[in-house]
Amino acid sequence: MSSLERLPIDDLLPEIVSAMLPASTAGTSGGGVAVLVAAPGAGKTTRVPPALEAAGLGPIVVLEPRRIAARAAARRVAEEQGWRVGEEVGYHVRFDRKCGPKTRVLFCTEGILLARLQADPFLEGVGCLVFDEFHERSLDADLALAMARRVRADVRPDLGILVTSATLDPDPVSRFLGGAPVLTSEGRSYPIDQRFLPPIAAAAGSFTGSGRSESLEDQVARGVNMALAETDGDVLVFLAGVGEIQRCAERLARIPKIEVHQLYGDLDPAAQDAALRAGPKRRVVLATNVAESSVTVGGVRAVVDSGEARVLRHDAGSGVDRLVVERIDRAAADQRAGRAGRLGPGLCVRLWSQIDDRTLDPFLVPEVRRLDVAAPVLELANWGETDVSAFPWFERPRPGAIEGAVELLRGLGALDRRGHITEKGRAMSRLPLPPRLAALVLAGAELGALEIAALAAALLSERDPFRRPGGGGPPGASRRDATESDVFERCVALDGGPSGRHLDVSRQAARQVQRVRDQILRSVKEPKGQRARSDETALAKALFAAFPDRLCVRRRDDRERAVMAGGKGLRMGFECGVTEAEFFVAVRLMSGRRPGEEDIVVMASAVDRSWIDGGEVRVSRRPVFDAARGRVVGRRREMLGPLVLSEADHPDCPSAEAEEVLVEAAQKDPSRALGLDRPEVASVLERLRFLRAHVPDVGLPDPSEEAFRELIPQIAGGARSFADLTRRPVLDLFLGSLTHQQRVALEREAPERLTVPSGSHIRLAYDGERPPVLAVRIQEMFGLAETPRVASGRVPVLLHLLAPNGRPQQVTGDLASFWKDAYHHVRKDLRSRYPKHPWPEDPLTAPPTARARRRRR
């Protein structure tokens, strides 16, 4: 280490190695796991893994959130240690791999580790896992950490797990790893001068790109010129994506005596290396958020930040996760600015206003809370998890996400009814695609059209390479030429064939799509047999297999609208070319422009009627719940598969079936069905919740929706509507489960009313665990020295002391203090406003009154 530049992390390496030694070696119960918080520039990425390997903890696998970071880190370690990339140190990322049997330190992306866990569930060939830059909280990283912890707990107690980050809150990770020690390296940084340079003539309160009168390229040029003038090093510019980078590169080419470099994930490795290394001339490096962490751009003394990034979000319209441009969060802004302070005092030029700066969100919501979890659920099922809902995630997905994922996977044939993975599911999990698109490829292979199915899957998973208009055309505009499949038409255009609608394709984006297609083709074999007679028909059938829940039927009375399976209404977008087909799958949807508007079909593919249950229409007569009317009605339906072709009210509605339908509807919304929000019911439930919180030893049952949901079948006999249910004695039924002692405690410790000194019985307003409110006129409390209490005297009521007009004059939980201090000020005001009312100097000796009385002359 003596021949290397000293980095802050070097002093902490012995402590890190000690913490990561197995418990039997370290002599502590917590050996083998740790959390490392190290500031940017400390050297954690390149110095820690070789130190762990030297201590005999290898082979070391380091997980990086980005491909460029994995490659750059491997090359940097090779330079520092005198190793060779592909020998002692290596990397493995999508489309690129340099490692071998001698590799002792491997840098890879989290997805590569997940694939390795499937092939080697016990990670026999791994000594220690390092989760680098874990604060980025990718979905794959969260899943890989949880799976690694399971491996360590069940079969590999010797497997080391080290989680590192610059900005992560370490406590939750430490607890997740069983109380892992937290180690900290302060790093080194220099002061950074912050400047704000919003777009010229931006509308008030708008952010970058909204209301600007100058282009982003011109604004970036202003920021770069400022940075070049006020600093003497290189300039790092953060932009949202490749398109923005290339436009700004063209604009900055006019600035003399500088080199302009680009840096993004899909860039050629040689160009990435050139961007990362300082050179003899001043440089301006235009980068996406890949340069926020993990990689270091040499020579940087100034940062110009556009304040934007492309962030993965689940696109419910397409059923896959997509990159969208968003404002960055505060943590990312600080991380970017920190890149200017590694070599000396630096400058950060932020291309937004100080007002916008104050509205940045603190952190980006983790991917596990905002992305589709169907792929992780399939991953876990393939790994042997039989109950994915019980899997111990580091942070659980949002409510309903796992259930929705299981339902989708069952519909695709990846899981059986018990939730176990099928052979088709195992085949899907081997493909580098979301489950829905993996199903598309497998269906295409079975139909003898693997190549076009792989191209379609790549097209739908990557950034759309076609430049097309927005969700609707101008008023009165004619629709584009009709097609049977928007997807097939795009596939033909990507392969250089004729396009009936003259689609305009971005060649760079098209090359990426074709690259992904080639990877898919290497991952699956086409079954032997005759090729499809028609690629168009085969692709249409494959799309139907991948989007069965998106099956739609066009409305007969309005050809511009359709109904999807499940009853959701849709509107046809101007750019959608499937204009004639009665049945189709909505491959891509776009949300309506305003809340409550129907979603818009952007891309579709026709479905032949005979593909849907053989084209046979089924007629059913059964009771259904009419949500608008809140009652069960008889309904005659004509169904084709999951689609409702027509329906109308029907008088036939058997009582037993109607009761089942009503119970099912009521259990979905017990509050509405039973009228639990009615004042006479809600007040009792709030009293119960209050007493449960403050006198738990009474043992009252929880008056939750779940408790009332269980009572619904007992009161539903003969009922047809929610109105019928609200007339049933459901509250009495619930209270009937209380013991005599519990009912007495409810009336005594959480009374409905309190008697005040005037003799009035005034209702208390309860609100959960908060002190109940007693709204009472001041004169009615004369003579009472202390605040009334409830819940065995544990909780003082909150007094809303009212003036004679019934409006609150004072709010207090301490009546004695009110009489002593505030009353005399209140009295002065009230005497002038209400001279006919008694306002004695000493309220504690005055008689209380509920009525206005004339004062004696």
Long-range contacts (C-beta under 8 A, 24 or more apart in sequence): 4-80, 7-41, 7-42, 7-43, 7-47, 8-38, 8-39, 8-41, 8-42, 8-43, 8-185, 8-186, 8-187, 8-188, 9-38, 9-42, 9-43, 9-44, 9-47, 9-48, 9-185, 9-187, 10-43, 10-47, 11-185, 12-38, 12-183, 12-185, 13-47, 13-48, 13-51, 15-183, 16-48, 16-51, 16-52, 16-162, 16-183, 17-51, 17-52, 17-55, 17-57, 19-181, 19-183, 20-52, 20-55, 20-57, 20-128, 20-160, 20-162, 21-55, 21-57, 22-157, 22-158, 22-160, 23-157, 30-178, 30-179, 30-180, 30-181, 32-152, 32-157, 32-158, 32-159, 32-160, 32-161, 33-152, 33-160, 33-161, 33-162, 33-177, 33-178, 33-180, 34-162, 34-163, 34-180, 34-181, 34-182, 34-183, 35-162, 35-163, 35-164, 35-168, 35-170, 35-173, 35-174, 35-177, 35-180, 35-181, 35-182, 35-183, 36-162, 36-163, 36-164, 36-165, 36-182, 36-183, 36-184, 36-185, 37-164, 37-165, 37-166, 37-168, 37-170, 37-182, 37-183, 37-184, 37-185, 38-164, 38-165, 38-166, 38-184, 38-185, 38-187, 39-166, 39-185, 39-186, 39-187, 39-188, 39-189, 39-338, 40-166, 40-187, 40-189, 40-293, 40-335, 40-338, 40-339, 40-342, 41-187, 41-188, 41-189, 41-296, 41-338, 41-342, 42-166, 42-185, 42-186, 42-187, 42-188, 44-132, 44-164, 44-185, 45-69, 45-73, 45-76, 45-132, 45-133, 45-164, 45-294, 46-73, 46-76, 46-77, 46-80, 47-80, 48-130, 48-162, 48-164, 49-77, 49-105, 49-107, 49-130, 50-77, 50-80, 50-81, 50-105, 52-128, 52-130, 52-160, 52-162, 53-104, 53-105, 57-127, 57-128, 57-160, 58-104, 58-105, 58-127, 58-128, 59-103, 59-104, 59-105, 59-106, 59-125, 59-126, 59-127, 59-128, 60-104, 60-105, 60-106, 60-127, 60-128, 60-130, 61-106, 61-108, 61-113, 61-126, 61-128, 61-129, 61-130, 62-105, 62-106, 62-107, 62-108, 62-130, 62-132, 63-108, 63-109, 63-110, 63-113, 63-129, 63-130, 63-131, 63-132, 63-141, 63-144, 64-107, 64-108, 64-109, 64-132, 64-133, 64-294, 65-109, 65-110, 65-132, 65-133, 65-136, 65-138, 65-141, 65-293, 65-294, 66-109, 66-265, 66-290, 66-294, 67-93, 67-94, 67-96, 67-109, 67-265, 68-263, 68-264, 68-265, 68-267, 68-272, 68-290, 68-295, 69-107, 69-132, 69-133, 69-290, 69-293, 69-294, 69-295, 70-107, 70-108, 70-109, 71-96, 71-107, 71-269, 71-272, 72-272, 72-273, 72-276, 72-294, 72-295, 73-107, 73-132, 73-294, 73-295, 74-98, 74-105, 74-107, 75-273, 77-105, 77-107, 94-432, 94-519, 95-515, 95-519, 96-269, 109-140, 110-138, 110-140, 110-141, 110-143, 110-144, 111-140, 111-432, 113-140, 113-144, 114-140, 114-143, 114-144, 114-147, 114-379, 117-144, 117-147, 117-148, 117-151, 117-383, 118-379, 118-382, 118-383, 118-429, 121-151, 121-383, 121-384, 122-151, 122-155, 122-156, 123-148, 123-151, 123-156, 123-159, 126-159, 127-158, 127-159, 127-160, 128-159, 128-160, 128-161, 128-162, 129-159, 129-160, 129-161, 129-162, 130-162, 130-164, 131-161, 131-162, 131-163, 131-164, 132-164, 132-165, 132-294, 133-164, 133-165, 133-166, 133-293, 133-294, 134-163, 134-164, 134-165, 134-168, 134-173, 135-165, 135-166, 135-167, 135-168, 135-293, 135-331, 136-293, 137-364, 137-366, 137-367, 137-368, 138-367, 139-367, 139-368, 139-371, 139-373, 139-375, 139-376, 142-366, 142-367, 142-368, 142-393, 142-394, 142-395, 143-376, 143-379, 143-380, 143-393, 145-176, 145-394, 146-391, 146-392, 146-393, 146-394, 147-380, 147-383, 149-176, 149-177, 149-392, 150-392, 166-293, 166-335, 167-331, 167-334, 167-335, 172-394, 172-395, 173-394, 176-394, 188-342, 189-338, 189-341, 189-342, 190-341, 190-342, 190-343, 190-344, 190-345, 190-346, 191-341, 191-345, 191-346, 192-337, 192-338, 192-340, 192-341, 192-345, 192-346, 192-347, 192-348, 193-345, 193-346, 193-347, 193-348, 194-337, 194-348, 194-350, 195-226, 195-347, 195-348, 195-349, 195-350, 196-350, 196-352, 196-353, 196-354, 196-357, 197-222, 197-223, 197-226, 197-349, 197-350, 197-351, 198-351, 198-352, 198-353, 198-356, 199-351, 202-353, 205-355, 207-307, 207-327, 207-352, 207-356, 208-306, 208-307, 208-308, 208-327, 208-351, 208-352, 208-356, 209-308, 216-244, 216-247, 216-248, 216-306, 217-247, 217-248, 217-250, 217-251, 218-251, 219-351, 220-248, 220-251, 220-252, 220-304, 220-306, 220-351, 221-248, 221-251, 221-252, 221-254, 221-255, 223-304, 223-349, 223-351, 224-252, 224-255, 224-284, 224-304, 225-255, 226-347, 226-349, 227-302, 227-303, 227-304, 227-347, 227-349, 228-255, 228-258, 228-282, 228-284, 228-302, 230-302, 230-347, 231-301, 231-302, 231-346, 231-347, 232-301, 233-282, 233-299, 233-300, 233-301, 233-302, 233-343, 234-278, 234-282, 234-283, 234-284, 234-285, 234-297, 234-298, 234-299, 234-300, 234-301, 234-302, 235-282, 235-283, 235-284, 235-285, 235-300, 235-301, 235-302, 235-303, 235-304, 236-285, 236-287, 236-291, 236-297, 236-300, 236-302, 236-303, 236-304, 236-339, 236-340, 237-284, 237-285, 237-286, 237-287, 237-303, 237-304, 237-305, 237-306, 238-287, 238-288, 238-289, 238-291, 238-292, 238-303, 238-304, 238-305, 238-306, 238-309, 238-336, 239-286, 239-287, 239-288, 239-306, 239-308, 240-288, 240-306, 240-308, 240-309, 240-310, 240-325, 241-288, 241-310, 241-323, 241-325, 242-266, 242-288, 242-508, 244-306, 244-308, 245-286, 245-287, 245-288, 248-286, 249-286, 252-284, 252-286, 255-284, 257-281, 257-282, 258-282, 258-283, 258-284, 259-283, 259-284, 260-284, 260-286, 261-285, 261-286, 262-286, 262-287, 263-287, 263-288, 263-290, 263-291, 263-297, 264-288, 264-290, 265-290, 266-512, 289-328, 289-332, 289-336, 291-339, 292-332, 292-335, 292-336, 292-339, 293-335, 296-342, 297-339, 299-343, 300-339, 300-340, 300-342, 300-343, 300-346, 301-340, 301-343, 301-344, 301-346, 301-347, 302-340, 302-346, 302-347, 302-348, 302-349, 303-336, 303-337, 303-339, 303-340, 303-346, 303-347, 303-348, 303-349, 304-348, 304-349, 304-351, 305-333, 305-336, 305-337, 305-348, 305-349, 305-350, 305-351, 306-351, 307-333, 307-350, 307-351, 307-352, 307-356, 311-364, 312-367, 312-370, 312-371, 313-370, 313-371, 314-370, 314-371, 314-372, 316-589, 317-588, 317-589, 317-590, 317-591, 317-599, 317-602, 318-460, 318-587, 318-588, 318-589, 319-372, 319-434, 319-436, 319-547, 319-550, 320-372, 320-434, 320-436, 320-437, 320-460, 320-461, 321-371, 321-372, 321-434, 323-463, 327-360, 327-361, 328-360, 328-364, 329-360, 329-361, 329-362, 329-363, 329-364, 330-360, 330-361, 330-362, 330-363, 331-362, 331-363, 331-364, 332-364, 333-357, 333-360, 366-395, 368-393, 368-394, 368-395, 368-396, 368-397, 369-395, 369-397, 369-398, 370-398, 372-401, 372-405, 372-434, 373-397, 373-401, 373-402, 373-405, 374-404, 374-405, 374-408, 374-409, 374-434, 374-435, 374-436, 375-434, 375-435, 376-405, 377-402, 377-405, 377-406, 377-409, 378-405, 378-409, 378-414, 378-415, 378-421, 378-425, 378-428, 378-429, 378-435, 379-429, 381-409, 381-414, 381-415, 381-419, 381-420, 381-421, 381-425, 382-421, 382-425, 382-426, 382-429, 386-418, 386-419, 386-420, 387-419, 388-419, 408-435, 408-436, 408-549, 409-435, 411-548, 411-549, 412-436, 412-439, 412-545, 412-546, 412-548, 413-439, 414-439, 427-524, 430-523, 430-524, 431-520, 431-523, 431-524, 432-516, 432-519, 432-520, 432-523, 433-457, 433-461, 433-520, 434-461, 436-546, 436-547, 437-461, 437-546, 439-545, 439-546, 440-542, 440-543, 440-545, 440-546, 441-520, 441-524, 441-542, 442-524, 443-541, 443-542, 443-545, 443-546, 444-538, 444-539, 444-542, 445-524, 445-525, 445-526, 445-527, 446-527, 447-532, 447-538, 447-541, 447-542, 448-526, 448-527, 448-529, 448-530, 448-531, 448-532, 448-538, 449-531, 449-532, 449-535, 449-538, 449-539, 449-542, 450-521, 450-524, 450-526, 451-517, 451-521, 452-488, 452-491, 452-535, 452-538, 452-539, 453-538, 453-539, 453-542, 454-517, 454-520, 454-521, 454-524, 455-491, 455-494, 455-495, 455-513, 455-514, 455-517, 456-487, 456-488, 456-491, 456-539, 456-542, 456-543, 457-517, 457-520, 458-513, 458-514, 458-516, 458-517, 458-520, 459-487, 459-490, 459-491, 459-494, 459-513, 460-487, 460-587, 460-588, 461-516, 462-509, 462-512, 462-513, 462-516, 463-509, 463-512, 464-509, 465-494, 465-505, 465-506, 465-509, 465-510, 465-512, 465-513, 466-490, 466-493, 466-503, 466-504, 466-505, 466-506, 467-504, 467-505, 467-506, 468-503, 468-504, 468-575, 469-574, 469-575, 470-574, 470-575, 471-573, 471-574, 471-575, 471-590, 471-593, 471-600, 471-602, 472-573, 472-574, 472-600, 473-574, 473-575, 477-574, 479-574, 479-577, 479-579, 480-574, 480-575, 480-577, 481-577, 482-577, 482-578, 482-579, 482-580, 483-577, 483-578, 484-536, 484-540, 484-578, 484-581, 484-605, 484-606, 485-536, 485-539, 485-540, 485-543, 485-578, 485-604, 485-605, 485-606, 486-576, 486-577, 486-578, 486-587, 486-603, 486-604, 486-605, 487-539, 487-543, 487-587, 487-603, 487-605, 488-535, 488-536, 488-539, 488-540, 488-605, 489-577, 491-539, 500-577, 501-577, 539-605, 540-605, 540-606, 540-607, 540-608, 541-611, 543-585, 543-587, 543-605, 544-585, 544-605, 544-607, 544-611, 547-585, 547-586, 547-587, 548-585, 548-642, 550-585, 550-586, 550-587, 551-583, 551-584, 551-585, 551-607, 551-612, 551-641, 551-642, 551-643, 552-583, 552-584, 552-585, 552-586, 552-601, 552-604, 552-643, 553-582, 553-583, 553-640, 553-643, 553-644, 553-645, 554-581, 554-582, 554-583, 554-584, 561-598, 562-586, 562-601, 563-643, 563-644, 565-641, 565-642, 565-643, 566-642, 567-644, 568-599, 569-598, 570-598, 570-599, 570-600, 570-601, 571-597, 571-598, 571-599, 571-600, 571-601, 572-600, 572-601, 573-600, 573-601, 573-602, 575-602, 576-601, 576-602, 576-603, 576-604, 578-604, 578-605, 578-606, 580-606, 581-606, 581-607, 582-609, 583-607, 583-608, 583-609, 583-612, 583-640, 583-643, 609-640, 612-640, 612-641, 612-643, 613-640, 613-641, 615-640, 616-640, 617-645, 621-650, 621-652, 622-657, 623-653, 623-654, 623-657, 623-658, 623-661, 624-661, 625-661, 625-662, 625-664, 625-665, 627-665, 629-721, 630-672, 630-721, 630-722, 630-723, 631-662, 631-720, 631-721, 631-722, 631-723, 632-658, 632-661, 632-662, 632-665, 632-720, 632-721, 655-718, 658-720, 659-716, 659-717, 659-718, 659-719, 662-716, 662-719, 662-720, 662-721, 662-725, 663-712, 663-713, 663-716, 666-712, 666-716, 666-722, 666-725, 667-709, 667-712, 670-705, 670-708, 670-709, 670-712, 671-705, 672-722, 673-712, 673-722, 673-725, 673-726, 674-708, 674-712, 674-722, 674-725, 674-726, 674-728, 674-730, 675-722, 675-725, 675-726, 676-705, 676-708, 678-726, 681-731, 683-752, 683-763, 683-765, 683-766, 684-731, 684-735, 686-766, 686-767, 686-768, 687-746, 687-750, 687-752, 687-766, 688-746, 688-750, 689-766, 689-768, 689-769, 690-750, 690-766, 690-768, 690-769, 690-770, 690-772, 690-791, 691-745, 691-746, 691-749, 691-750, 691-791, 693-768, 693-769, 694-769, 694-791, 694-794, 694-795, 695-745, 695-749, 695-791, 695-792, 695-794, 698-741, 698-742, 698-745, 698-746, 698-749, 699-742, 700-738, 700-742, 700-745, 700-746, 701-734, 701-737, 701-738, 703-734, 707-734, 708-734, 749-790, 749-791, 749-792, 750-790, 750-791, 751-790, 754-788, 754-797, 756-780, 756-781, 756-784, 756-788, 756-848, 757-781, 757-782, 757-783, 757-784, 757-848, 758-848, 758-849, 758-850, 759-848, 759-850, 760-850, 764-790, 764-797, 770-798, 771-795, 771-796, 771-797, 771-798, 771-813, 772-797, 772-798, 773-797, 773-798, 773-799, 773-800, 774-798, 774-799, 774-800, 775-800, 775-802, 775-808, 776-800, 776-801, 776-802, 777-801, 777-802, 777-803, 777-804, 777-806, 777-850, 778-802, 778-803, 778-809, 778-810, 778-823, 778-826, 778-830, 778-843, 779-804, 779-837, 779-838, 779-848, 779-849, 779-850, 780-848, 780-849, 780-850, 781-815, 781-843, 781-848, 782-840, 782-843, 782-844, 782-846, 782-847, 782-848, 782-849, 783-843, 783-844, 783-845, 783-846, 783-847, 783-848, 784-815, 784-848, 785-815, 785-816, 785-819, 785-844, 786-815, 786-816, 787-812, 787-813, 787-814, 787-815, 787-816, 803-830, 803-833, 803-834, 804-830, 804-834, 804-837, 804-852, 819-843, 819-844
